[in-house]
Each structure stands twice: as structure tokens, then as C-alpha cells.
Amino acid sequence: MIAFAKKVEGQLKENGYDPEITPIVYCGGGACVMKAFGSIKGSHICYMENVKANAIGYEFITEKMLRG
């Protein structure tokens, strides 16, 4: 799990984000992992720990698309 968290933080940096100051929202099961094992902490990082968060978001988007 620690390796996963380090990989995520490394990918953020590679993509031009500075996780030390950039507001970041982790969603779903990954949020639980990042909260427990991520090395970057602060009020600019938010964790939506509901493991169904991504599915709920896609359901919301789909409903909006179908309704026009």
C-alpha cells in the first residue's frame, strides 16, 4: 500500500502538480489508501472515503446526460 501511495504522489509530480500546495481530492477506495499511507498531508487535501464515490459520480453524470 505504501508503494501505491508513493506511486500516486510521484505521478502527480510528474504531471506538473505540486502536491504540497495543490488542492487534491482523493475519491473512493484510493482515498482510504492515500489517507492512511500518503506522505503528503494538509488542509488542501480532501478525502472522499466512500468506496462507492466514483460510481455515485458516474451515476449522477449519466442521469444528467439522459435528461438532457
mmJSON file of the N, C-alpha and C atoms, coordinates in Angstrom:
{"data_MODEL":{"atom_site":{
"group_PDB":["ATOM","ATOM","ATOM","ATOM","ATOM","ATOM","ATOM","ATOM","ATOM","ATOM","ATOM","ATOM","ATOM","ATOM","ATOM","ATOM","ATOM","ATOM","ATOM","ATOM","ATOM","ATOM","ATOM","ATOM","ATOM","ATOM","ATOM","ATOM","ATOM","ATOM","ATOM","ATOM","ATOM","ATOM","ATOM","ATOM","ATOM","ATOM","ATOM","ATOM","ATOM","ATOM","ATOM","ATOM","ATOM","ATOM","ATOM","ATOM","ATOM","ATOM","ATOM","ATOM","ATOM","ATOM","ATOM","ATOM","ATOM","ATOM","ATOM","ATOM","ATOM","ATOM","ATOM","ATOM","ATOM","ATOM","ATOM","ATOM","ATOM","ATOM","ATOM","ATOM","ATOM","ATOM","ATOM","ATOM","ATOM","ATOM","ATOM","ATOM","ATOM","ATOM","ATOM","ATOM","ATOM","ATOM","ATOM","ATOM","ATOM","ATOM","ATOM","ATOM","ATOM","ATOM","ATOM","ATOM","ATOM","ATOM","ATOM","ATOM","ATOM","ATOM","ATOM","ATOM","ATOM","ATOM","ATOM","ATOM","ATOM","ATOM","ATOM","ATOM","ATOM","ATOM","ATOM","ATOM","ATOM","ATOM","ATOM","ATOM","ATOM","ATOM","ATOM","ATOM","ATOM","ATOM","ATOM","ATOM","ATOM","ATOM","ATOM","ATOM","ATOM","ATOM","ATOM","ATOM","ATOM","ATOM","ATOM","ATOM","ATOM","ATOM","ATOM","ATOM","ATOM","ATOM","ATOM","ATOM","ATOM","ATOM","ATOM","ATOM","ATOM","ATOM","ATOM","ATOM","ATOM","ATOM","ATOM","ATOM","ATOM","ATOM","ATOM","ATOM","ATOM","ATOM","ATOM","ATOM","ATOM","ATOM","ATOM","ATOM","ATOM","ATOM","ATOM","ATOM","ATOM","ATOM","ATOM","ATOM","ATOM","ATOM","ATOM","ATOM","ATOM","ATOM","ATOM","ATOM","ATOM","ATOM","ATOM","ATOM","ATOM","ATOM","ATOM","ATOM","ATOM","ATOM","ATOM","ATOM","ATOM","ATOM","ATOM","ATOM"],
"id":[1,2,3,4,5,6,7,8,9,10,11,12,13,14,15,16,17,18,19,20,21,22,23,24,25,26,27,28,29,30,31,32,33,34,35,36,37,38,39,40,41,42,43,44,45,46,47,48,49,50,51,52,53,54,55,56,57,58,59,60,61,62,63,64,65,66,67,68,69,70,71,72,73,74,75,76,77,78,79,80,81,82,83,84,85,86,87,88,89,90,91,92,93,94,95,96,97,98,99,100,101,102,103,104,105,106,107,108,109,110,111,112,113,114,115,116,117,118,119,120,121,122,123,124,125,126,127,128,129,130,131,132,133,134,135,136,137,138,139,140,141,142,143,144,145,146,147,148,149,150,151,152,153,154,155,156,157,158,159,160,161,162,163,164,165,166,167,168,169,170,171,172,173,174,175,176,177,178,179,180,181,182,183,184,185,186,187,188,189,190,191,192,193,194,195,196,197,198,199,200,201,202,203,204],
"type_symbol":["N","C","C","N","C","C","N","C","C","N","C","C","N","C","C","N","C","C","N","C","C","N","C","C","N","C","C","N","C","C","N","C","C","N","C","C","N","C","C","N","C","C","N","C","C","N","C","C","N","C","C","N","C","C","N","C","C","N","C","C","N","C","C","N","C","C","N","C","C","N","C","C","N","C","C","N","C","C","N","C","C","N","C","C","N","C","C","N","C","C","N","C","C","N","C","C","N","C","C","N","C","C","N","C","C","N","C","C","N","C","C","N","C","C","N","C","C","N","C","C","N","C","C","N","C","C","N","C","C","N","C","C","N","C","C","N","C","C","N","C","C","N","C","C","N","C","C","N","C","C","N","C","C","N","C","C","N","C","C","N","C","C","N","C","C","N","C","C","N","C","C","N","C","C","N","C","C","N","C","C","N","C","C","N","C","C","N","C","C","N","C","C","N","C","C","N","C","C","N","C","C","N","C","C"],
"label_atom_id":["N","CA","C","N","CA","C","N","CA","C","N","CA","C","N","CA","C","N","CA","C","N","CA","C","N","CA","C","N","CA","C","N","CA","C","N","CA","C","N","CA","C","N","CA","C","N","CA","C","N","CA","C","N","CA","C","N","CA","C","N","CA","C","N","CA","C","N","CA","C","N","CA","C","N","CA","C","N","CA","C","N","CA","C","N","CA","C","N","CA","C","N","CA","C","N","CA","C","N","CA","C","N","CA","C","N","CA","C","N","CA","C","N","CA","C","N","CA","C","N","CA","C","N","CA","C","N","CA","C","N","CA","C","N","CA","C","N","CA","C","N","CA","C","N","CA","C","N","CA","C","N","CA","C","N","CA","C","N","CA","C","N","CA","C","N","CA","C","N","CA","C","N","CA","C","N","CA","C","N","CA","C","N","CA","C","N","CA","C","N","CA","C","N","CA","C","N","CA","C","N","CA","C","N","CA","C","N","CA","C","N","CA","C","N","CA","C","N","CA","C","N","CA","C","N","CA","C","N","CA","C","N","CA","C","N","CA","C"],
"label_alt_id":[null,null,null,null,null,null,null,null,null,null,null,null,null,null,null,null,null,null,null,null,null,null,null,null,null,null,null,null,null,null,null,null,null,null,null,null,null,null,null,null,null,null,null,null,null,null,null,null,null,null,null,null,null,null,null,null,null,null,null,null,null,null,null,null,null,null,null,null,null,null,null,null,null,null,null,null,null,null,null,null,null,null,null,null,null,null,null,null,null,null,null,null,null,null,null,null,null,null,null,null,null,null,null,null,null,null,null,null,null,null,null,null,null,null,null,null,null,null,null,null,null,null,null,null,null,null,null,null,null,null,null,null,null,null,null,null,null,null,null,null,null,null,null,null,null,null,null,null,null,null,null,null,null,null,null,null,null,null,null,null,null,null,null,null,null,null,null,null,null,null,null,null,null,null,null,null,null,null,null,null,null,null,null,null,null,null,null,null,null,null,null,null,null,null,null,null,null,null,null,null,null,null,null,null],
"label_comp_id":["MET","MET","MET","ILE","ILE","ILE","ALA","ALA","ALA","PHE","PHE","PHE","ALA","ALA","ALA","LYS","LYS","LYS","LYS","LYS","LYS","VAL","VAL","VAL","GLU","GLU","GLU","GLY","GLY","GLY","GLN","GLN","GLN","LEU","LEU","LEU","LYS","LYS","LYS","GLU","GLU","GLU","ASN","ASN","ASN","GLY","GLY","GLY","TYR","TYR","TYR","ASP","ASP","ASP","PRO","PRO","PRO","GLU","GLU","GLU","ILE","ILE","ILE","THR","THR","THR","PRO","PRO","PRO","ILE","ILE","ILE","VAL","VAL","VAL","TYR","TYR","TYR","CYS","CYS","CYS","GLY","GLY","GLY","GLY","GLY","GLY","GLY","GLY","GLY","ALA","ALA","ALA","CYS","CYS","CYS","VAL","VAL","VAL","MET","MET","MET","LYS","LYS","LYS","ALA","ALA","ALA","PHE","PHE","PHE","GLY","GLY","GLY","SER","SER","SER","ILE","ILE","ILE","LYS","LYS","LYS","GLY","GLY","GLY","SER","SER","SER","HIS","HIS","HIS","ILE","ILE","ILE","CYS","CYS","CYS","TYR","TYR","TYR","MET","MET","MET","GLU","GLU","GLU","ASN","ASN","ASN","VAL","VAL","VAL","LYS","LYS","LYS","ALA","ALA","ALA","ASN","ASN","ASN","ALA","ALA","ALA","ILE","ILE","ILE","GLY","GLY","GLY","TYR","TYR","TYR","GLU","GLU","GLU","PHE","PHE","PHE","ILE","ILE","ILE","THR","THR","THR","GLU","GLU","GLU","LYS","LYS","LYS","MET","MET","MET","LEU","LEU","LEU","ARG","ARG","ARG","GLY","GLY","GLY"],
"label_asym_id":["A","A","A","A","A","A","A","A","A","A","A","A","A","A","A","A","A","A","A","A","A","A","A","A","A","A","A","A","A","A","A","A","A","A","A","A","A","A","A","A","A","A","A","A","A","A","A","A","A","A","A","A","A","A","A","A","A","A","A","A","A","A","A","A","A","A","A","A","A","A","A","A","A","A","A","A","A","A","A","A","A","A","A","A","A","A","A","A","A","A","A","A","A","A","A","A","A","A","A","A","A","A","A","A","A","A","A","A","A","A","A","A","A","A","A","A","A","A","A","A","A","A","A","A","A","A","A","A","A","A","A","A","A","A","A","A","A","A","A","A","A","A","A","A","A","A","A","A","A","A","A","A","A","A","A","A","A","A","A","A","A","A","A","A","A","A","A","A","A","A","A","A","A","A","A","A","A","A","A","A","A","A","A","A","A","A","A","A","A","A","A","A","A","A","A","A","A","A","A","A","A","A","A","A"],
"label_entity_id":["1","1","1","1","1","1","1","1","1","1","1","1","1","1","1","1","1","1","1","1","1","1","1","1","1","1","1","1","1","1","1","1","1","1","1","1","1","1","1","1","1","1","1","1","1","1","1","1","1","1","1","1","1","1","1","1","1","1","1","1","1","1","1","1","1","1","1","1","1","1","1","1","1","1","1","1","1","1","1","1","1","1","1","1","1","1","1","1","1","1","1","1","1","1","1","1","1","1","1","1","1","1","1","1","1","1","1","1","1","1","1","1","1","1","1","1","1","1","1","1","1","1","1","1","1","1","1","1","1","1","1","1","1","1","1","1","1","1","1","1","1","1","1","1","1","1","1","1","1","1","1","1","1","1","1","1","1","1","1","1","1","1","1","1","1","1","1","1","1","1","1","1","1","1","1","1","1","1","1","1","1","1","1","1","1","1","1","1","1","1","1","1","1","1","1","1","1","1","1","1","1","1","1","1"],
"label_seq_id":[1,1,1,2,2,2,3,3,3,4,4,4,5,5,5,6,6,6,7,7,7,8,8,8,9,9,9,10,10,10,11,11,11,12,12,12,13,13,13,14,14,14,15,15,15,16,16,16,17,17,17,18,18,18,19,19,19,20,20,20,21,21,21,22,22,22,23,23,23,24,24,24,25,25,25,26,26,26,27,27,27,28,28,28,29,29,29,30,30,30,31,31,31,32,32,32,33,33,33,34,34,34,35,35,35,36,36,36,37,37,37,38,38,38,39,39,39,40,40,40,41,41,41,42,42,42,43,43,43,44,44,44,45,45,45,46,46,46,47,47,47,48,48,48,49,49,49,50,50,50,51,51,51,52,52,52,53,53,53,54,54,54,55,55,55,56,56,56,57,57,57,58,58,58,59,59,59,60,60,60,61,61,61,62,62,62,63,63,63,64,64,64,65,65,65,66,66,66,67,67,67,68,68,68],
"pdbx_PDB_ins_code":[null,null,null,null,null,null,null,null,null,null,null,null,null,null,null,null,null,null,null,null,null,null,null,null,null,null,null,null,null,null,null,null,null,null,null,null,null,null,null,null,null,null,null,null,null,null,null,null,null,null,null,null,null,null,null,null,null,null,null,null,null,null,null,null,null,null,null,null,null,null,null,null,null,null,null,null,null,null,null,null,null,null,null,null,null,null,null,null,null,null,null,null,null,null,null,null,null,null,null,null,null,null,null,null,null,null,null,null,null,null,null,null,null,null,null,null,null,null,null,null,null,null,null,null,null,null,null,null,null,null,null,null,null,null,null,null,null,null,null,null,null,null,null,null,null,null,null,null,null,null,null,null,null,null,null,null,null,null,null,null,null,null,null,null,null,null,null,null,null,null,null,null,null,null,null,null,null,null,null,null,null,null,null,null,null,null,null,null,null,null,null,null,null,null,null,null,null,null,null,null,null,null,null,null],
"Cartn_x":[0.816,0.0,0.863,1.96,2.851,3.419,3.77,4.304,3.271,1.999,0.926,0.816,0.82,0.69,1.861,3.065,4.237,4.138,3.631,3.476,2.481,1.356,0.343,0.938,1.605,2.199,3.278,4.047,5.058,4.441,3.319,2.648,2.061,1.571,1.077,2.202,3.365,4.52,4.961,4.997,5.391,4.457,3.191,2.204,2.126,3.07,3.16,2.422,1.882,1.196,2.168,2.03,2.827,1.914,1.967,1.048,1.201,2.285,2.475,1.555,1.117,0.275,-0.996,-1.044,-2.202,-3.362,-4.564,-5.729,-5.967,-6.103,-6.28,-7.46,-8.308,-9.422,-9.226,-9.042,-8.955,-10.344,-10.809,-12.156,-12.117,-13.104,-13.292,-12.288,-12.057,-11.144,-9.737,-9.313,-7.984,-7.828,-8.914,-8.861,-8.483,-9.01,-8.687,-7.202,-6.669,-5.248,-4.388,-4.732,-3.921,-3.976,-5.113,-5.232,-4.344,-4.31,-3.537,-2.042,-1.696,-0.313,0.362,-0.394,0.213,1.114,2.183,3.122,2.787,1.947,1.598,0.274,0.29,-0.901,-1.145,-2.342,-2.641,-4.1,-4.49,-5.892,-6.274,-5.295,-5.566,-5.863,-5.785,-6.075,-7.367,-8.274,-9.592,-9.75,-10.395,-10.592,-12.085,-12.603,-13.983,-13.882,-13.999,-13.671,-14.763,-15.911,-16.965,-16.461,-16.341,-15.798,-16.691,-17.901,-18.817,-18.814,-17.908,-17.905,-17.813,-16.928,-16.785,-18.054,-18.634,-19.873,-21.008,-21.096,-22.134,-21.959,-20.722,-20.443,-20.828,-20.471,-20.825,-22.335,-22.989,-24.451,-25.081,-24.565,-25.057,-24.874,-23.693,-23.403,-24.328,-24.504,-25.355,-26.798,-27.299,-28.669,-28.829,-27.837,-27.9,-27.869,-27.053,-26.949,-28.246,-28.868,-30.097,-31.279,-31.249,-32.349,-32.165,-31.017,-30.78,-30.194],
"Cartn_y":[-1.198,0.0,1.267,1.213,2.371,2.629,1.57,1.722,2.366,1.969,2.558,4.055,4.433,5.844,6.659,6.126,6.833,6.97,5.934,5.983,7.069,7.15,8.169,9.563,9.78,11.094,11.421,10.411,10.618,10.976,10.33,10.625,12.031,12.468,13.846,14.832,14.595,15.471,15.425,14.218,14.064,14.815,14.919,15.61,17.101,17.623,19.062,19.606,18.736,19.193,19.205,20.183,20.224,19.815,18.535,18.048,18.744,19.471,20.198,21.418,21.956,23.159,23.048,22.099,21.952,21.31,21.889,21.216,19.882,18.822,17.489,16.82,16.153,15.386,13.937,13.067,11.637,11.049,10.201,9.635,8.121,7.547,6.106,5.353,4.1,3.247,3.799,4.463,5.077,6.151,6.804,7.833,7.23,6.05,5.358,5.027,4.561,4.221,5.468,6.53,7.748,8.404,8.344,8.93,8.182,6.879,6.063,6.03,6.019,5.77,6.897,7.912,9.025,9.844,10.378,11.138,12.621,13.076,14.498,14.716,15.559,15.853,17.362,17.775,19.197,19.485,20.697,21.09,21.21,21.229,21.333,19.965,18.908,17.566,17.063,16.592,16.144,14.664,13.926,12.5,12.181,11.699,11.215,9.698,9.165,7.774,6.762,7.219,6.286,5.48,4.162,3.34,3.339,3.852,3.949,5.344,6.209,7.61,7.743,6.988,7.081,6.618,5.524,5.018,6.018,6.643,7.641,8.825,9.253,10.366,10.047,8.85,8.459,8.296,7.811,7.694,9.085,10.046,11.424,11.995,11.812,12.332,11.679,10.354,9.636,10.116,10.309,10.812,12.182,13.061,14.397,14.325,13.411,13.274,12.74,11.798,11.206,12.161,13.067,14.033,15.254,15.372,16.479,17.606],
"Cartn_z":[0.0,0.0,0.0,0.733,0.767,-0.623,-1.336,-2.693,-3.608,-3.464,-4.268,-3.988,-2.716,-2.34,-2.89,-2.797,-3.329,-4.84,-5.509,-6.97,-7.367,-6.666,-6.965,-6.778,-5.649,-5.394,-6.427,-6.845,-7.877,-9.222,-9.559,-10.824,-10.826,-9.675,-9.586,-9.912,-9.317,-9.554,-11.011,-11.595,-12.999,-13.933,-13.556,-14.388,-14.1,-13.331,-13.133,-11.925,-11.09,-9.889,-8.719,-7.861,-6.638,-5.492,-5.096,-4.069,-2.716,-2.526,-1.271,-1.18,-2.343,-2.32,-3.161,-4.102,-4.984,-4.242,-4.32,-3.729,-4.453,-3.682,-4.243,-3.547,-4.345,-3.795,-4.213,-3.241,-3.488,-3.254,-4.188,-4.103,-4.087,-3.421,-3.436,-2.588,-2.96,-2.207,-2.154,-3.209,-3.229,-2.168,-1.813,-0.775,0.568,0.846,2.102,2.156,1.023,0.951,1.104,0.381,0.431,1.798,2.451,3.786,4.776,4.668,5.602,5.269,3.981,3.598,2.825,2.397,1.681,2.6,2.037,2.86,2.906,2.005,1.945,2.661,3.653,4.453,4.439,4.775,4.883,4.622,4.915,4.74,3.265,2.374,0.935,0.306,1.1,0.595,1.237,0.387,0.838,0.489,1.363,1.159,1.169,0.045,-0.033,0.058,1.281,1.536,1.2,0.777,0.38,-0.818,-0.659,-1.742,-2.982,-2.848,-3.98,-4.603,-4.168,-4.608,-6.128,-6.755,-8.21,-8.914,-8.459,-9.07,-8.899,-7.736,-7.486,-8.43,-8.627,-9.538,-10.968,-11.438,-12.806,-12.962,-11.934,-11.98,-12.117,-11.373,-11.436,-12.842,-13.409,-14.754,-15.779,-15.679,-16.62,-16.556,-15.347,-15.202,-15.853,-15.662,-16.268,-17.79,-18.324,-19.778,-20.363,-19.686,-20.209,-20.143,-19.18,-19.031,-19.919,-20.524,-21.45,-20.785],
"occupancy":[1.0,1.0,1.0,1.0,1.0,1.0,1.0,1.0,1.0,1.0,1.0,1.0,1.0,1.0,1.0,1.0,1.0,1.0,1.0,1.0,1.0,1.0,1.0,1.0,1.0,1.0,1.0,1.0,1.0,1.0,1.0,1.0,1.0,1.0,1.0,1.0,1.0,1.0,1.0,1.0,1.0,1.0,1.0,1.0,1.0,1.0,1.0,1.0,1.0,1.0,1.0,1.0,1.0,1.0,1.0,1.0,1.0,1.0,1.0,1.0,1.0,1.0,1.0,1.0,1.0,1.0,1.0,1.0,1.0,1.0,1.0,1.0,1.0,1.0,1.0,1.0,1.0,1.0,1.0,1.0,1.0,1.0,1.0,1.0,1.0,1.0,1.0,1.0,1.0,1.0,1.0,1.0,1.0,1.0,1.0,1.0,1.0,1.0,1.0,1.0,1.0,1.0,1.0,1.0,1.0,1.0,1.0,1.0,1.0,1.0,1.0,1.0,1.0,1.0,1.0,1.0,1.0,1.0,1.0,1.0,1.0,1.0,1.0,1.0,1.0,1.0,1.0,1.0,1.0,1.0,1.0,1.0,1.0,1.0,1.0,1.0,1.0,1.0,1.0,1.0,1.0,1.0,1.0,1.0,1.0,1.0,1.0,1.0,1.0,1.0,1.0,1.0,1.0,1.0,1.0,1.0,1.0,1.0,1.0,1.0,1.0,1.0,1.0,1.0,1.0,1.0,1.0,1.0,1.0,1.0,1.0,1.0,1.0,1.0,1.0,1.0,1.0,1.0,1.0,1.0,1.0,1.0,1.0,1.0,1.0,1.0,1.0,1.0,1.0,1.0,1.0,1.0,1.0,1.0,1.0,1.0,1.0,1.0,1.0,1.0,1.0,1.0,1.0,1.0],
"B_iso_or_equiv":[0.0,0.0,0.0,0.0,0.0,0.0,0.0,0.0,0.0,0.0,0.0,0.0,0.0,0.0,0.0,0.0,0.0,0.0,0.0,0.0,0.0,0.0,0.0,0.0,0.0,0.0,0.0,0.0,0.0,0.0,0.0,0.0,0.0,0.0,0.0,0.0,0.0,0.0,0.0,0.0,0.0,0.0,0.0,0.0,0.0,0.0,0.0,0.0,0.0,0.0,0.0,0.0,0.0,0.0,0.0,0.0,0.0,0.0,0.0,0.0,0.0,0.0,0.0,0.0,0.0,0.0,0.0,0.0,0.0,0.0,0.0,0.0,0.0,0.0,0.0,0.0,0.0,0.0,0.0,0.0,0.0,0.0,0.0,0.0,0.0,0.0,0.0,0.0,0.0,0.0,0.0,0.0,0.0,0.0,0.0,0.0,0.0,0.0,0.0,0.0,0.0,0.0,0.0,0.0,0.0,0.0,0.0,0.0,0.0,0.0,0.0,0.0,0.0,0.0,0.0,0.0,0.0,0.0,0.0,0.0,0.0,0.0,0.0,0.0,0.0,0.0,0.0,0.0,0.0,0.0,0.0,0.0,0.0,0.0,0.0,0.0,0.0,0.0,0.0,0.0,0.0,0.0,0.0,0.0,0.0,0.0,0.0,0.0,0.0,0.0,0.0,0.0,0.0,0.0,0.0,0.0,0.0,0.0,0.0,0.0,0.0,0.0,0.0,0.0,0.0,0.0,0.0,0.0,0.0,0.0,0.0,0.0,0.0,0.0,0.0,0.0,0.0,0.0,0.0,0.0,0.0,0.0,0.0,0.0,0.0,0.0,0.0,0.0,0.0,0.0,0.0,0.0,0.0,0.0,0.0,0.0,0.0,0.0,0.0,0.0,0.0,0.0,0.0,0.0],
"pdbx_formal_charge":[null,null,null,null,null,null,null,null,null,null,null,null,null,null,null,null,null,null,null,null,null,null,null,null,null,null,null,null,null,null,null,null,null,null,null,null,null,null,null,null,null,null,null,null,null,null,null,null,null,null,null,null,null,null,null,null,null,null,null,null,null,null,null,null,null,null,null,null,null,null,null,null,null,null,null,null,null,null,null,null,null,null,null,null,null,null,null,null,null,null,null,null,null,null,null,null,null,null,null,null,null,null,null,null,null,null,null,null,null,null,null,null,null,null,null,null,null,null,null,null,null,null,null,null,null,null,null,null,null,null,null,null,null,null,null,null,null,null,null,null,null,null,null,null,null,null,null,null,null,null,null,null,null,null,null,null,null,null,null,null,null,null,null,null,null,null,null,null,null,null,null,null,null,null,null,null,null,null,null,null,null,null,null,null,null,null,null,null,null,null,null,null,null,null,null,null,null,null,null,null,null,null,null,null],
"auth_seq_id":[1,1,1,2,2,2,3,3,3,4,4,4,5,5,5,6,6,6,7,7,7,8,8,8,9,9,9,10,10,10,11,11,11,12,12,12,13,13,13,14,14,14,15,15,15,16,16,16,17,17,17,18,18,18,19,19,19,20,20,20,21,21,21,22,22,22,23,23,23,24,24,24,25,25,25,26,26,26,27,27,27,28,28,28,29,29,29,30,30,30,31,31,31,32,32,32,33,33,33,34,34,34,35,35,35,36,36,36,37,37,37,38,38,38,39,39,39,40,40,40,41,41,41,42,42,42,43,43,43,44,44,44,45,45,45,46,46,46,47,47,47,48,48,48,49,49,49,50,50,50,51,51,51,52,52,52,53,53,53,54,54,54,55,55,55,56,56,56,57,57,57,58,58,58,59,59,59,60,60,60,61,61,61,62,62,62,63,63,63,64,64,64,65,65,65,66,66,66,67,67,67,68,68,68],
"auth_comp_id":["MET","MET","MET","ILE","ILE","ILE","ALA","ALA","ALA","PHE","PHE","PHE","ALA","ALA","ALA","LYS","LYS","LYS","LYS","LYS","LYS","VAL","VAL","VAL","GLU","GLU","GLU","GLY","GLY","GLY","GLN","GLN","GLN","LEU","LEU","LEU","LYS","LYS","LYS","GLU","GLU","GLU","ASN","ASN","ASN","GLY","GLY","GLY","TYR","TYR","TYR","ASP","ASP","ASP","PRO","PRO","PRO","GLU","GLU","GLU","ILE","ILE","ILE","THR","THR","THR","PRO","PRO","PRO","ILE","ILE","ILE","VAL","VAL","VAL","TYR","TYR","TYR","CYS","CYS","CYS","GLY","GLY","GLY","GLY","GLY","GLY","GLY","GLY","GLY","ALA","ALA","ALA","CYS","CYS","CYS","VAL","VAL","VAL","MET","MET","MET","LYS","LYS","LYS","ALA","ALA","ALA","PHE","PHE","PHE","GLY","GLY","GLY","SER","SER","SER","ILE","ILE","ILE","LYS","LYS","LYS","GLY","GLY","GLY","SER","SER","SER","HIS","HIS","HIS","ILE","ILE","ILE","CYS","CYS","CYS","TYR","TYR","TYR","MET","MET","MET","GLU","GLU","GLU","ASN","ASN","ASN","VAL","VAL","VAL","LYS","LYS","LYS","ALA","ALA","ALA","ASN","ASN","ASN","ALA","ALA","ALA","ILE","ILE","ILE","GLY","GLY","GLY","TYR","TYR","TYR","GLU","GLU","GLU","PHE","PHE","PHE","ILE","ILE","ILE","THR","THR","THR","GLU","GLU","GLU","LYS","LYS","LYS","MET","MET","MET","LEU","LEU","LEU","ARG","ARG","ARG","GLY","GLY","GLY"],
"auth_asym_id":["A","A","A","A","A","A","A","A","A","A","A","A","A","A","A","A","A","A","A","A","A","A","A","A","A","A","A","A","A","A","A","A","A","A","A","A","A","A","A","A","A","A","A","A","A","A","A","A","A","A","A","A","A","A","A","A","A","A","A","A","A","A","A","A","A","A","A","A","A","A","A","A","A","A","A","A","A","A","A","A","A","A","A","A","A","A","A","A","A","A","A","A","A","A","A","A","A","A","A","A","A","A","A","A","A","A","A","A","A","A","A","A","A","A","A","A","A","A","A","A","A","A","A","A","A","A","A","A","A","A","A","A","A","A","A","A","A","A","A","A","A","A","A","A","A","A","A","A","A","A","A","A","A","A","A","A","A","A","A","A","A","A","A","A","A","A","A","A","A","A","A","A","A","A","A","A","A","A","A","A","A","A","A","A","A","A","A","A","A","A","A","A","A","A","A","A","A","A","A","A","A","A","A","A"],
"auth_atom_id":["N","CA","C","N","CA","C","N","CA","C","N","CA","C","N","CA","C","N","CA","C","N","CA","C","N","CA","C","N","CA","C","N","CA","C","N","CA","C","N","CA","C","N","CA","C","N","CA","C","N","CA","C","N","CA","C","N","CA","C","N","CA","C","N","CA","C","N","CA","C","N","CA","C","N","CA","C","N","CA","C","N","CA","C","N","CA","C","N","CA","C","N","CA","C","N","CA","C","N","CA","C","N","CA","C","N","CA","C","N","CA","C","N","CA","C","N","CA","C","N","CA","C","N","CA","C","N","CA","C","N","CA","C","N","CA","C","N","CA","C","N","CA","C","N","CA","C","N","CA","C","N","CA","C","N","CA","C","N","CA","C","N","CA","C","N","CA","C","N","CA","C","N","CA","C","N","CA","C","N","CA","C","N","CA","C","N","CA","C","N","CA","C","N","CA","C","N","CA","C","N","CA","C","N","CA","C","N","CA","C","N","CA","C","N","CA","C","N","CA","C","N","CA","C","N","CA","C","N","CA","C","N","CA","C","N","CA","C"],
"pdbx_PDB_model_num":[1,1,1,1,1,1,1,1,1,1,1,1,1,1,1,1,1,1,1,1,1,1,1,1,1,1,1,1,1,1,1,1,1,1,1,1,1,1,1,1,1,1,1,1,1,1,1,1,1,1,1,1,1,1,1,1,1,1,1,1,1,1,1,1,1,1,1,1,1,1,1,1,1,1,1,1,1,1,1,1,1,1,1,1,1,1,1,1,1,1,1,1,1,1,1,1,1,1,1,1,1,1,1,1,1,1,1,1,1,1,1,1,1,1,1,1,1,1,1,1,1,1,1,1,1,1,1,1,1,1,1,1,1,1,1,1,1,1,1,1,1,1,1,1,1,1,1,1,1,1,1,1,1,1,1,1,1,1,1,1,1,1,1,1,1,1,1,1,1,1,1,1,1,1,1,1,1,1,1,1,1,1,1,1,1,1,1,1,1,1,1,1,1,1,1,1,1,1,1,1,1,1,1,1]
}}}
